[in-house]
Amino acid sequence: MENLTTVEEIVQRLEKLTPWQQKQILNSVLSFLGEPVRGTPGKELLKFVGLFPPEDIEQIKQAIEEDCGKIDKSEW
């Protein structure tokens, strides 16, 4: 690339990313700066209410409670 400042080069490369990728980069920058990362508004999530049967939700919750946080050191 020609003699660009770091910010100019970042902008050029960001423009080549998808909107979703750009959002991920923005969230990373906000995190680096100690600023709150903006999530998805609750109104947008309402469309998912009732998508899964209650039995499936209960199985998912149980799997999370039982398995999350466990570390298998032999996998590393």
N, CA, C and O atoms as CSV, one atom per row, in Angstrom:
chain,resi,resn,atom,element,x,y,z
A,1,MET,N,N,0.836,-1.186,0.000
A,1,MET,CA,C,0.000,0.000,0.000
A,1,MET,C,C,0.880,1.249,0.000
A,1,MET,O,O,2.020,1.242,0.464
A,2,GLU,N,N,0.309,2.297,-0.531
A,2,GLU,CA,C,1.061,3.554,-0.542
A,2,GLU,C,C,1.276,4.055,0.882
A,2,GLU,O,O,0.916,3.362,1.834
A,3,ASN,N,N,1.835,5.205,1.043
A,3,ASN,CA,C,2.140,5.755,2.363
A,3,ASN,C,C,0.867,6.229,3.064
A,3,ASN,O,O,0.522,7.410,3.017
A,4,LEU,N,N,0.193,5.315,3.696
A,4,LEU,CA,C,-1.029,5.639,4.423
A,4,LEU,C,C,-0.748,5.695,5.912
A,4,LEU,O,O,0.157,5.031,6.416
A,5,THR,N,N,-1.536,6.496,6.601
A,5,THR,CA,C,-1.449,6.433,8.058
A,5,THR,C,C,-2.094,5.126,8.491
A,5,THR,O,O,-2.809,4.493,7.715
A,6,THR,N,N,-1.851,4.739,9.689
A,6,THR,CA,C,-2.445,3.510,10.204
A,6,THR,C,C,-3.963,3.574,10.153
A,6,THR,O,O,-4.611,2.601,9.768
A,7,VAL,N,N,-4.529,4.691,10.532
A,7,VAL,CA,C,-5.985,4.847,10.525
A,7,VAL,C,C,-6.528,4.720,9.102
A,7,VAL,O,O,-7.558,4.079,8.891
A,8,GLU,N,N,-5.854,5.317,8.136
A,8,GLU,CA,C,-6.302,5.223,6.741
A,8,GLU,C,C,-6.260,3.780,6.249
A,8,GLU,O,O,-7.166,3.329,5.548
A,9,GLU,N,N,-5.213,3.069,6.617
A,9,GLU,CA,C,-5.108,1.676,6.192
A,9,GLU,C,C,-6.203,0.827,6.835
A,9,GLU,O,O,-6.788,-0.040,6.186
A,10,ILE,N,N,-6.471,1.081,8.107
A,10,ILE,CA,C,-7.541,0.350,8.795
A,10,ILE,C,C,-8.872,0.593,8.095
A,10,ILE,O,O,-9.625,-0.350,7.850
A,11,VAL,N,N,-9.165,1.843,7.773
A,11,VAL,CA,C,-10.425,2.183,7.109
A,11,VAL,C,C,-10.521,1.489,5.753
A,11,VAL,O,O,-11.571,0.944,5.412
A,12,GLN,N,N,-9.460,1.504,4.995
A,12,GLN,CA,C,-9.478,0.841,3.681
A,12,GLN,C,C,-9.781,-0.646,3.816
A,12,GLN,O,O,-10.559,-1.206,3.043
A,13,ARG,N,N,-9.171,-1.263,4.784
A,13,ARG,CA,C,-9.384,-2.699,4.965
A,13,ARG,C,C,-10.769,-2.993,5.534
A,13,ARG,O,O,-11.394,-3.986,5.158
A,14,LEU,N,N,-11.254,-2.141,6.435
A,14,LEU,CA,C,-12.593,-2.324,6.989
A,14,LEU,C,C,-13.666,-2.262,5.912
A,14,LEU,O,O,-14.663,-2.982,5.974
A,15,GLU,N,N,-13.457,-1.402,4.928
A,15,GLU,CA,C,-14.444,-1.253,3.854
A,15,GLU,C,C,-14.600,-2.526,3.025
A,15,GLU,O,O,-15.598,-2.686,2.322
A,16,LYS,N,N,-13.631,-3.425,3.099
A,16,LYS,CA,C,-13.693,-4.682,2.344
A,16,LYS,C,C,-14.440,-5.783,3.100
A,16,LYS,O,O,-14.759,-6.827,2.532
A,17,LEU,N,N,-14.714,-5.542,4.379
A,17,LEU,CA,C,-15.377,-6.541,5.208
A,17,LEU,C,C,-16.892,-6.449,5.073
A,17,LEU,O,O,-17.437,-5.427,4.655
A,18,THR,N,N,-17.554,-7.539,5.436
A,18,THR,CA,C,-19.023,-7.539,5.459
A,18,THR,C,C,-19.488,-6.670,6.626
A,18,THR,O,O,-18.712,-6.412,7.547
A,19,PRO,N,N,-20.740,-6.217,6.602
A,19,PRO,CA,C,-21.251,-5.446,7.742
A,19,PRO,C,C,-21.132,-6.210,9.066
A,19,PRO,O,O,-20.825,-5.610,10.096
A,20,TRP,N,N,-21.371,-7.515,9.047
A,20,TRP,CA,C,-21.254,-8.307,10.267
A,20,TRP,C,C,-19.820,-8.292,10.780
A,20,TRP,O,O,-19.596,-8.148,11.982
A,21,GLN,N,N,-18.841,-8.440,9.881
A,21,GLN,CA,C,-17.430,-8.413,10.281
A,21,GLN,C,C,-17.057,-7.038,10.816
A,21,GLN,O,O,-16.315,-6.936,11.793
A,22,GLN,N,N,-17.561,-5.985,10.193
A,22,GLN,CA,C,-17.293,-4.633,10.665
A,22,GLN,C,C,-17.826,-4.439,12.079
A,22,GLN,O,O,-17.179,-3.797,12.906
A,23,LYS,N,N,-19.014,-4.999,12.360
A,23,LYS,CA,C,-19.604,-4.886,13.693
A,23,LYS,C,C,-18.744,-5.607,14.725
A,23,LYS,O,O,-18.588,-5.129,15.849
A,24,GLN,N,N,-18.192,-6.747,14.348
A,24,GLN,CA,C,-17.322,-7.489,15.263
A,24,GLN,C,C,-16.064,-6.675,15.594
A,24,GLN,O,O,-15.620,-6.642,16.741
A,25,ILE,N,N,-15.505,-6.028,14.586
A,25,ILE,CA,C,-14.325,-5.178,14.799
A,25,ILE,C,C,-14.685,-4.008,15.710
A,25,ILE,O,O,-13.934,-3.678,16.627
A,26,LEU,N,N,-15.832,-3.382,15.458
A,26,LEU,CA,C,-16.270,-2.264,16.302
A,26,LEU,C,C,-16.409,-2.714,17.752
A,26,LEU,O,O,-15.968,-2.015,18.664
A,27,ASN,N,N,-17.015,-3.869,17.967
A,27,ASN,CA,C,-17.168,-4.374,19.334
A,27,ASN,C,C,-15.809,-4.616,19.991
A,27,ASN,O,O,-15.648,-4.365,21.185
A,28,SER,N,N,-14.847,-5.093,19.234
A,28,SER,CA,C,-13.502,-5.301,19.775
A,28,SER,C,C,-12.864,-3.975,20.162
A,28,SER,O,O,-12.256,-3.866,21.227
A,29,VAL,N,N,-12.996,-2.977,19.315
A,29,VAL,CA,C,-12.431,-1.652,19.605
A,29,VAL,C,C,-13.078,-1.075,20.862
A,29,VAL,O,O,-12.388,-0.544,21.732
A,30,LEU,N,N,-14.412,-1.180,20.956
A,30,LEU,CA,C,-15.104,-0.675,22.144
A,30,LEU,C,C,-14.607,-1.383,23.398
A,30,LEU,O,O,-14.419,-0.761,24.443
A,31,SER,N,N,-14.398,-2.681,23.281
A,31,SER,CA,C,-13.898,-3.454,24.416
A,31,SER,C,C,-12.497,-2.992,24.817
A,31,SER,O,O,-12.213,-2.835,26.004
A,32,PHE,N,N,-11.615,-2.772,23.827
A,32,PHE,CA,C,-10.263,-2.283,24.110
A,32,PHE,C,C,-10.304,-0.950,24.845
A,32,PHE,O,O,-9.472,-0.685,25.713
A,33,LEU,N,N,-11.271,-0.119,24.495
A,33,LEU,CA,C,-11.386,1.208,25.092
A,33,LEU,C,C,-12.119,1.193,26.432
A,33,LEU,O,O,-12.228,2.222,27.098
A,34,GLY,N,N,-12.616,0.031,26.819
A,34,GLY,CA,C,-13.347,-0.067,28.079
A,34,GLY,C,C,-14.745,0.512,27.990
A,34,GLY,O,O,-15.356,0.837,29.008
A,35,GLU,N,N,-15.248,0.639,26.783
A,35,GLU,CA,C,-16.596,1.173,26.580
A,35,GLU,C,C,-17.574,0.011,26.437
A,35,GLU,O,O,-17.200,-1.079,26.003
A,36,PRO,N,N,-18.823,0.254,26.804
A,36,PRO,CA,C,-19.792,-0.840,26.702
A,36,PRO,C,C,-20.023,-1.252,25.246
A,36,PRO,O,O,-20.104,-0.418,24.344
A,37,VAL,N,N,-20.124,-2.560,25.056
A,37,VAL,CA,C,-20.421,-3.096,23.731
A,37,VAL,C,C,-21.933,-3.128,23.595
A,37,VAL,O,O,-22.635,-3.648,24.462
A,38,ARG,N,N,-22.426,-2.570,22.506
A,38,ARG,CA,C,-23.867,-2.517,22.277
A,38,ARG,C,C,-24.333,-3.842,21.684
A,38,ARG,O,O,-23.843,-4.282,20.643
A,39,GLY,N,N,-25.279,-4.463,22.359
A,39,GLY,CA,C,-25.814,-5.738,21.891
A,39,GLY,C,C,-27.064,-5.550,21.053
A,39,GLY,O,O,-27.383,-4.446,20.610
A,40,THR,N,N,-27.752,-6.641,20.851
A,40,THR,CA,C,-28.989,-6.626,20.084
A,40,THR,C,C,-30.121,-6.162,20.989
A,40,THR,O,O,-30.294,-6.695,22.085
A,41,PRO,N,N,-30.897,-5.172,20.542
A,41,PRO,CA,C,-32.028,-4.714,21.356
A,41,PRO,C,C,-33.023,-5.861,21.583
A,41,PRO,O,O,-33.248,-6.682,20.694
A,42,GLY,N,N,-33.604,-5.906,22.761
A,42,GLY,CA,C,-34.550,-6.957,23.105
A,42,GLY,C,C,-35.712,-7.069,22.134
A,42,GLY,O,O,-36.197,-8.171,21.874
A,43,LYS,N,N,-36.168,-5.942,21.593
A,43,LYS,CA,C,-37.288,-5.970,20.647
A,43,LYS,C,C,-36.976,-6.848,19.440
A,43,LYS,O,O,-37.862,-7.511,18.900
A,44,GLU,N,N,-35.717,-6.849,19.023
A,44,GLU,CA,C,-35.327,-7.662,17.869
A,44,GLU,C,C,-35.288,-9.149,18.204
A,44,GLU,O,O,-35.381,-9.984,17.304
A,45,LEU,N,N,-35.152,-9.489,19.471
A,45,LEU,CA,C,-35.079,-10.885,19.887
A,45,LEU,C,C,-36.451,-11.513,20.108
A,45,LEU,O,O,-36.568,-12.736,20.187
A,46,LEU,N,N,-37.487,-10.686,20.210
A,46,LEU,CA,C,-38.829,-11.200,20.473
A,46,LEU,C,C,-39.316,-12.161,19.398
A,46,LEU,O,O,-40.154,-13.019,19.670
A,47,LYS,N,N,-38.801,-12.028,18.181
A,47,LYS,CA,C,-39.236,-12.919,17.109
A,47,LYS,C,C,-38.840,-14.376,17.365
A,47,LYS,O,O,-39.359,-15.278,16.708
A,48,PHE,N,N,-37.930,-14.616,18.310
A,48,PHE,CA,C,-37.481,-15.968,18.604
A,48,PHE,C,C,-38.266,-16.628,19.735
A,48,PHE,O,O,-38.084,-17.815,20.007
A,49,VAL,N,N,-39.138,-15.864,20.393
A,49,VAL,CA,C,-39.923,-16.419,21.492
A,49,VAL,C,C,-40.813,-17.536,20.942
A,49,VAL,O,O,-41.519,-17.356,19.949
A,50,GLY,N,N,-40.764,-18.680,21.602
A,50,GLY,CA,C,-41.590,-19.814,21.200
A,50,GLY,C,C,-41.020,-20.637,20.063
A,50,GLY,O,O,-41.655,-21.593,19.619
A,51,LEU,N,N,-39.847,-20.291,19.586
A,51,LEU,CA,C,-39.236,-21.008,18.467
A,51,LEU,C,C,-38.870,-22.442,18.850
A,51,LEU,O,O,-38.965,-23.352,18.026
A,52,PHE,N,N,-38.452,-22.641,20.103
A,52,PHE,CA,C,-38.064,-23.965,20.579
A,52,PHE,C,C,-39.105,-24.471,21.563
A,52,PHE,O,O,-39.634,-23.698,22.361
A,53,PRO,N,N,-39.403,-25.770,21.512
A,53,PRO,CA,C,-40.321,-26.333,22.505
A,53,PRO,C,C,-39.708,-26.238,23.906
A,53,PRO,O,O,-38.488,-26.308,24.051
A,54,PRO,N,N,-40.540,-26.079,24.933
A,54,PRO,CA,C,-40.026,-25.953,26.307
A,54,PRO,C,C,-39.122,-27.114,26.719
A,54,PRO,O,O,-38.178,-26.918,27.485
A,55,GLU,N,N,-39.401,-28.320,26.219
A,55,GLU,CA,C,-38.568,-29.477,26.580
A,55,GLU,C,C,-37.137,-29.287,26.058
A,55,GLU,O,O,-36.169,-29.603,26.751
A,56,ASP,N,N,-37.017,-28.773,24.839
A,56,ASP,CA,C,-35.685,-28.537,24.272
A,56,ASP,C,C,-34.936,-27.479,25.073
A,56,ASP,O,O,-33.740,-27.615,25.333
A,57,ILE,N,N,-35.642,-26.436,25.457
A,57,ILE,CA,C,-35.021,-25.357,26.243
A,57,ILE,C,C,-34.503,-25.925,27.564
A,57,ILE,O,O,-33.408,-25.575,28.006
A,58,GLU,N,N,-35.290,-26.801,28.192
A,58,GLU,CA,C,-34.871,-27.394,29.460
A,58,GLU,C,C,-33.618,-28.247,29.275
A,58,GLU,O,O,-32.727,-28.229,30.123
A,59,GLN,N,N,-33.544,-28.993,28.171
A,59,GLN,CA,C,-32.352,-29.805,27.893
A,59,GLN,C,C,-31.128,-28.920,27.657
A,59,GLN,O,O,-30.029,-29.240,28.110
A,60,ILE,N,N,-31.317,-27.834,26.963
A,60,ILE,CA,C,-30.216,-26.898,26.700
A,60,ILE,C,C,-29.722,-26.294,28.015
A,60,ILE,O,O,-28.519,-26.246,28.271
A,61,LYS,N,N,-30.663,-25.834,28.847
A,61,LYS,CA,C,-30.282,-25.257,30.143
A,61,LYS,C,C,-29.511,-26.266,30.992
A,61,LYS,O,O,-28.510,-25.918,31.619
A,62,GLN,N,N,-29.974,-27.506,31.011
A,62,GLN,CA,C,-29.320,-28.540,31.806
A,62,GLN,C,C,-27.911,-28.808,31.283
A,62,GLN,O,O,-26.974,-28.950,32.069
A,63,ALA,N,N,-27.757,-28.877,29.966
A,63,ALA,CA,C,-26.430,-29.116,29.384
A,63,ALA,C,C,-25.477,-27.974,29.724
A,63,ALA,O,O,-24.308,-28.210,30.027
A,64,ILE,N,N,-25.966,-26.758,29.674
A,64,ILE,CA,C,-25.132,-25.596,30.002
A,64,ILE,C,C,-24.693,-25.658,31.462
A,64,ILE,O,O,-23.518,-25.467,31.776
A,65,GLU,N,N,-25.649,-25.927,32.349
A,65,GLU,CA,C,-25.334,-25.973,33.778
A,65,GLU,C,C,-24.343,-27.090,34.101
A,65,GLU,O,O,-23.470,-26.920,34.952
A,66,GLU,N,N,-24.479,-28.229,33.424
A,66,GLU,CA,C,-23.625,-29.379,33.731
A,66,GLU,C,C,-22.241,-29.281,33.092
A,66,GLU,O,O,-21.250,-29.693,33.696
A,67,ASP,N,N,-22.166,-28.746,31.889
A,67,ASP,CA,C,-20.932,-28.854,31.121
A,67,ASP,C,C,-20.129,-27.566,30.971
A,67,ASP,O,O,-18.918,-27.628,30.761
A,68,CYS,N,N,-20.755,-26.423,31.069
A,68,CYS,CA,C,-20.005,-25.180,30.887
A,68,CYS,C,C,-19.092,-24.942,32.084
A,68,CYS,O,O,-19.478,-25.154,33.233
A,69,GLY,N,N,-17.913,-24.511,31.797
A,69,GLY,CA,C,-16.947,-24.242,32.852
A,69,GLY,C,C,-16.043,-25.405,33.167
A,69,GLY,O,O,-15.064,-25.260,33.899
A,70,LYS,N,N,-16.370,-26.577,32.609
A,70,LYS,CA,C,-15.498,-27.730,32.799
A,70,LYS,C,C,-14.364,-27.660,31.799
A,70,LYS,O,O,-14.572,-27.340,30.629
A,71,ILE,N,N,-13.164,-27.961,32.265
A,71,ILE,CA,C,-11.996,-27.920,31.398
A,71,ILE,C,C,-11.379,-29.303,31.358
A,71,ILE,O,O,-11.090,-29.897,32.398
A,72,ASP,N,N,-11.177,-29.816,30.146
A,72,ASP,CA,C,-10.490,-31.083,29.961
A,72,ASP,C,C,-9.081,-30.752,29.518
A,72,ASP,O,O,-8.852,-30.466,28.343
A,73,LYS,N,N,-8.132,-30.789,30.442
A,73,LYS,CA,C,-6.761,-30.380,30.149
A,73,LYS,C,C,-6.096,-31.268,29.101
A,73,LYS,O,O,-5.147,-30.842,28.444
A,74,SER,N,N,-6.587,-32.505,28.937
A,74,SER,CA,C,-5.994,-33.388,27.933
A,74,SER,C,C,-6.367,-32.988,26.513
A,74,SER,O,O,-5.758,-33.466,25.555
A,75,GLU,N,N,-7.371,-32.108,26.365
A,75,GLU,CA,C,-7.742,-31.641,25.027
A,75,GLU,C,C,-6.810,-30.561,24.503
A,75,GLU,O,O,-6.838,-30.249,23.313
A,76,TRP,N,N,-5.999,-29.996,25.358
A,76,TRP,CA,C,-5.101,-28.927,24.927
A,76,TRP,C,C,-3.860,-29.517,24.454
A,76,TRP,O,O,-2.952,-28.797,24.039
